[in-house]
């Protein structure tokens, strides 16, 4: 699905990229993180001397559990101006799938809290959290 035909880019030609891809392409095997059904990739691919250059904007929606209430929350993933340079080899087709997958997964936050970091259930669990006391290391001098 994410194939770029290198031989079509000779003589300064460009390949316009306007892909709406299924999120199953990412092959995520995690029960806590998933994605909305579609990933949008727009940009272009061209040759610059001995390199294939891919310049795209990527947008997807990840669905993550809130670290406080554990409810599923949508978190947009937007990558503007993603560049990838690949040395041209004897292969005539470059599959961009793995590079796309890596770029998106690097943007997924490890922890996420709903309501822009103000989960409504935070007040309920605060009474169970230990309050950190700051103590000066020089207090006993």
ABEGO torsion letter per residue (X at the ends): XBBBBAAAABGGBBBBBBBBBBAAAAGBBBAABBBBABBBBBEBBBBBEABBBBBBBBBBBBBBBBAAAGBBBBBBBBBBGBBBBBBBBABABBBAAAAAAAAAAAABBABBBBGGGBBAAAAAAAAABBBBBBBBAAAAX
